[in-house]
Amino acid sequence: MSGTGAESDAGSTTDGIADPGVASTPASAPAAWPASPPPPGRNRGLVVAVAVLSVLLLVACAGLVGGVFLLRSVENKVSSPTTEAPLSPVDDHRPVATPEPTESGAPAQQGPYASAYPATKSSDLNRVCDDNIYYPQSPKRAGKAPHPVVLLVDDGSGLRFQNGTYYYDEGLSKRVEETWAAENPAKVQLVACLDRVSTGSTIRRCKFDDPKPLTLALLHAGWRLRVYEVATGRKLLDKAMAGDDQKCPYVVLAGPDKKIYAEVSDRAVLAALRNLVKR
């Protein structure tokens, strides 16, 4: 939508210890037998059979207890992902060894991240603002000034674009352009990211007449300016800025909500960037 804007005023227990009651000791068994020798014949055979059966039962019980130990050991290994040392029945308070950290458990890097390729397009520089990426192949902010910069704006649409006119107060020469709005991304030392982060009350209503009459509400807005060194990802500036350009714009892109937002003036942006660019 384009046209001339007019203004009007408008806001436990230890595993692995057997139960002493499971089997009695062999010394206690003869106390229940007769003191005299057993009678010959069938009774003697019966006693022998009972003794054999007792031994078999004792062996079976021992095997059952051993099976329980094995089952618990297997269960512990399945349920626990760490390799803990088993506790001894003698000393169940022995400290468990701490597992060594593994590669998979190492904390993820938080960035910034180095790009695998150099910056050759304007969209590559957008990644410095939005993806925590830097370009080691780019020149550092070092040596003699000026230090070339580009201004990349997100006005709340989620689409970042380069402002190529904000620097006009500095002059219109090719040298000035290459300093404040470099066309070759490979030569850029600084990226300035300007984002609209909040909105406020209505300042005024702006009337437009081309291609058809339309009135839009101009609202207060808050912005954030961040400046990064392209070659390292180092943040050099993080500044809150107000939308101080509160005039109705001459040309505007009208959204379905019929609202527009006060922008940061060109002079305010230049003032915030000047020391980083020219020193």
LINQUI-V480872 format. One record per residue. N is the residue number from 0. RES is the residue in three letters. PHI is phi in degrees with one decimal (999 if undefined). NEAR is the number of other ideal C-beta (glycine too) atoms within 8 Angstrom. Layout:
BEGIN
n = {N	N}
res = {RES	RES}
phi = {PHI	PHI}
near = {NEAR	NEAR}
END
This chain:
BEGIN
n = {0	1	2	3	4	5	6	7	8	9	10	11	12	13	14	15	16	17	18	19	20	21	22	23	24	25	26	27	28	29	30	31	32	33	34	35	36	37	38	39	40	41	42	43	44	45	46	47	48	49	50	51	52	53	54	55	56	57	58	59	60	61	62	63	64	65	66	67	68	69	70	71	72	73	74	75	76	77	78	79	80	81	82	83	84	85	86	87	88	89	90	91	92	93	94	95	96	97	98	99	100	101	102	103	104	105	106	107	108	109	110	111	112	113	114	115	116	117	118	119	120	121	122	123	124	125	126	127	128	129	130	131	132	133	134	135	136	137	138	139	140	141	142	143	144	145	146	147	148	149	150	151	152	153	154	155	156	157	158	159	160	161	162	163	164	165	166	167	168	169	170	171	172	173	174	175	176	177	178	179	180	181	182	183	184	185	186	187	188	189	190	191	192	193	194	195	196	197	198	199	200	201	202	203	204	205	206	207	208	209	210	211	212	213	214	215	216	217	218	219	220	221	222	223	224	225	226	227	228	229	230	231	232	233	234	235	236	237	238	239	240	241	242	243	244	245	246	247	248	249	250	251	252	253	254	255	256	257	258	259	260	261	262	263	264	265	266	267	268	269	270	271	272	273	274	275	276	277	278}
res = {MET	SER	GLY	THR	GLY	ALA	GLU	SER	ASP	ALA	GLY	SER	THR	THR	ASP	GLY	ILE	ALA	ASP	PRO	GLY	VAL	ALA	SER	THR	PRO	ALA	SER	ALA	PRO	ALA	ALA	TRP	PRO	ALA	SER	PRO	PRO	PRO	PRO	GLY	ARG	ASN	ARG	GLY	LEU	VAL	VAL	ALA	VAL	ALA	VAL	LEU	SER	VAL	LEU	LEU	LEU	VAL	ALA	CYS	ALA	GLY	LEU	VAL	GLY	GLY	VAL	PHE	LEU	LEU	ARG	SER	VAL	GLU	ASN	LYS	VAL	SER	SER	PRO	THR	THR	GLU	ALA	PRO	LEU	SER	PRO	VAL	ASP	ASP	HIS	ARG	PRO	VAL	ALA	THR	PRO	GLU	PRO	THR	GLU	SER	GLY	ALA	PRO	ALA	GLN	GLN	GLY	PRO	TYR	ALA	SER	ALA	TYR	PRO	ALA	THR	LYS	SER	SER	ASP	LEU	ASN	ARG	VAL	CYS	ASP	ASP	ASN	ILE	TYR	TYR	PRO	GLN	SER	PRO	LYS	ARG	ALA	GLY	LYS	ALA	PRO	HIS	PRO	VAL	VAL	LEU	LEU	VAL	ASP	ASP	GLY	SER	GLY	LEU	ARG	PHE	GLN	ASN	GLY	THR	TYR	TYR	TYR	ASP	GLU	GLY	LEU	SER	LYS	ARG	VAL	GLU	GLU	THR	TRP	ALA	ALA	GLU	ASN	PRO	ALA	LYS	VAL	GLN	LEU	VAL	ALA	CYS	LEU	ASP	ARG	VAL	SER	THR	GLY	SER	THR	ILE	ARG	ARG	CYS	LYS	PHE	ASP	ASP	PRO	LYS	PRO	LEU	THR	LEU	ALA	LEU	LEU	HIS	ALA	GLY	TRP	ARG	LEU	ARG	VAL	TYR	GLU	VAL	ALA	THR	GLY	ARG	LYS	LEU	LEU	ASP	LYS	ALA	MET	ALA	GLY	ASP	ASP	GLN	LYS	CYS	PRO	TYR	VAL	VAL	LEU	ALA	GLY	PRO	ASP	LYS	LYS	ILE	TYR	ALA	GLU	VAL	SER	ASP	ARG	ALA	VAL	LEU	ALA	ALA	LEU	ARG	ASN	LEU	VAL	LYS	ARG}
phi = {999	-131.6	154.9	-87.9	-89.1	-109.9	-106.3	-148.1	-71.5	-127.1	999	999	-88.8	-84.4	-68.3	95.3	-103.9	-71.4	-71.8	-60.6	-85.5	-68.6	-142.0	-83.4	-73.5	-61.1	-66.0	-83.4	-67.9	-63.9	-61.6	-89.1	-85.3	-62.5	-69.1	-81.3	-60.9	-67.7	-63.0	-69.3	93.0	-66.4	-63.0	-62.8	-63.4	-63.8	-62.3	-60.3	-63.6	-64.3	-63.2	-63.1	-62.5	-63.7	-63.3	-62.3	-64.6	-62.3	-64.1	-63.0	-63.0	-61.5	-64.3	-65.0	-62.5	-61.7	-64.9	-64.6	-56.7	-65.3	-62.6	-65.0	-62.6	-66.0	-61.3	-61.9	-67.4	-74.1	-79.9	-111.6	-76.6	-95.6	-97.4	-88.0	-73.5	-65.5	-75.9	-81.6	-60.3	-82.1	-131.8	-86.6	-109.7	-64.8	-64.1	-85.0	-65.9	-78.5	-63.9	-70.1	-63.9	-100.4	-62.8	-68.4	-92.7	-70.2	-63.7	-71.6	-66.4	-94.5	93.2	-70.1	-114.1	-79.0	-73.3	-83.1	-140.6	-75.7	-79.7	-124.9	-130.9	-61.1	-65.1	-63.5	-69.5	-58.3	-67.5	-64.0	-74.3	-107.1	-120.6	59.1	-108.3	-130.8	-122.1	-60.1	-78.5	-80.5	-71.0	-79.6	-78.5	-148.7	77.2	-75.3	-72.6	-84.7	-113.0	-54.7	-136.8	-126.4	-104.8	-112.2	-113.1	-121.2	-88.3	104.1	-80.7	87.3	-111.2	-90.6	-136.1	-90.9	-85.2	-107.9	-129.2	-63.9	-92.1	-58.4	-65.2	-84.3	124.1	-119.1	-73.9	-64.3	-63.5	-65.2	-61.2	-68.2	-83.9	-100.7	-149.3	-57.4	-82.8	-99.5	-58.2	-68.0	-100.8	-74.9	-98.0	-126.9	-118.9	-103.5	-106.2	-112.9	-125.8	-78.9	-117.3	-157.5	-133.2	-133.2	-78.8	-75.9	-87.4	-164.3	-110.4	-112.5	-102.5	-124.1	-123.8	-133.8	-82.9	-149.3	-58.9	-155.5	-116.2	-120.8	-86.5	-94.0	-111.7	-61.8	-149.3	-108.7	-127.9	-131.3	-110.8	-121.0	-123.1	-123.6	-80.2	-62.8	-73.5	-126.9	78.2	-71.0	-82.3	-104.2	-155.9	-143.7	-134.5	-80.8	-134.9	-94.1	-75.2	-89.4	-89.0	-107.7	-84.7	-67.3	-70.1	-73.5	-126.5	-148.2	-99.2	-85.6	-92.9	-65.3	-83.0	56.9	-128.6	-128.7	-130.8	-63.7	-100.0	-75.8	-67.1	-59.4	-63.9	-67.3	-66.3	-61.0	-63.0	-73.1	-97.3	-56.7	-63.3	-72.3	-88.8	-105.6	-125.3}
near = {8	8	10	7	12	8	9	8	4	8	4	2	4	8	7	8	6	5	4	4	3	7	6	4	5	4	5	8	9	6	5	5	7	4	3	4	3	8	6	5	6	5	9	10	8	8	10	8	8	8	8	8	8	9	8	8	8	9	8	8	10	9	8	8	10	8	8	8	10	8	8	10	9	8	8	10	7	6	5	7	2	5	4	9	7	7	11	7	7	4	6	8	4	8	4	7	6	4	8	4	5	7	4	4	5	7	3	4	5	3	6	7	10	8	13	3	4	9	13	7	7	8	6	12	15	11	10	14	14	7	8	6	11	15	13	8	8	13	8	8	10	4	2	2	6	6	11	13	16	14	13	15	10	13	7	6	5	4	5	9	6	9	11	5	7	11	12	8	7	8	6	5	6	5	6	11	12	10	13	12	13	13	5	6	12	9	9	15	13	17	13	14	15	14	10	12	6	6	8	8	6	9	9	12	11	16	11	16	8	7	5	5	6	10	9	12	12	14	13	12	13	13	14	12	15	12	14	14	12	15	12	8	12	6	8	9	10	7	8	7	13	10	14	9	8	9	6	10	8	8	5	12	4	9	6	3	4	9	9	10	13	12	9	12	8	10	7	10	15	12	7	10	13	8	6	13	14	8	5}
END
